Amino acid sequence: MKQLNLKKLSVMPTVLAVSIMLAACSSAPTTTSLLDQTRGDFSAAQSNPSVAANAPVEFKAAAEALDRANAAADKKESVDAIDKLAYLAKQKIAVAQEVAKSKQAESDVANAGRQRDEIRLQQRTQEADKAKMSAEQAKADADAARRQAEAATASAREEQSKSAALQQQLADLQAKQTDRGLVITLNDVLFNTDKAELSAEGMRTAQKMADVLLQEPQSAVLIEGFTDSTGTSAHNLQLSQRRAESVRNALIGLGVKADKVSTRGYGEAFPVASNTDAGSRQLNRRVEIVLSQNGAPIANRR
């Protein structure tokens, strides 16, 4: 039952960003092979003065992207999340290198002047065009990676929201975690007196349970009925089974798959309180709904 803030940086703190990255590595934070490659690419680009001189905007964007990837590693986020950010940074580094190469090539062409012959000028021009095309392709790849990272972030936030809502629903139902799974208890007041039919309040509770079960389609459900010790054992066993079946039928009617829900009546067995007074007997008259964990079989009651 399973979400990256972007901050603006200036070009000047780029050296500081790399220093922080190296310090983080010394304390062995979470890292990945792709993030290590990206750090190496950034160091290579930083050691080339042409990159900062000819592609300052692109190089700044690359530094910011790498800082976000390093921050995700420092926070020990998932490998998938770190790699998405590392890939985006790697593409932005490539953009900066290609843009610098393109501008350097264009500068070489401009400075060559009349001393260069037409053939060499054409070669340089072709190189500049090729570098520009490479930079455009790298930028397109980086944009695609950014969109993918944004989609992943949105998906993670949605999953977190669903999980929080589910936990609140379980809390409203007073679900308890046991070694058999999650247990939700319906007390006697949700049934008509000595009857198996759910009361109006019982149906409202069944709707809440169905809302939870529909979000956990992989979970098996076991509905167990219990009574107090008043009356004959045969009557109590029959009533407990009928009440369990009544809850099962209500859940199926609300959309829960029938093959996921089983029932068992225990009668007056497994009391949770003594049967010496009315309050204790009322506690024993109950129905318990057990939800398996991760689709695992539900252990027998002992």
Secondary structure, 3 states (H helix, E strand, C coil): CCCCCCCCCCCCCHHHHHHHHHHHHHCCCCCCHHHHHHHHHHHHHHCCHHHHHHCHHHHHHHHHHHHHHHHHHHCCCCHHHHHHHHHHHHHHHHHHHHHHHHHHHHHHHHHHHHHCCHHHHHHHHHHHHHHHHHHHHHHHHHHHHHHHHHHHHHHHHHHHHHHHHHHHHHHHCCCEEECCEEEEEEEHHHECCCCCCECHHHHHHHHHHHHHHHHCCCCCEEEEEECCCCCCHHHHHHHHHHHHHHHHHHHHHCCCCHHHEEEEECCCCCCCCCCCCHHHHHHHCEEEEEECCCCCCCCCCC
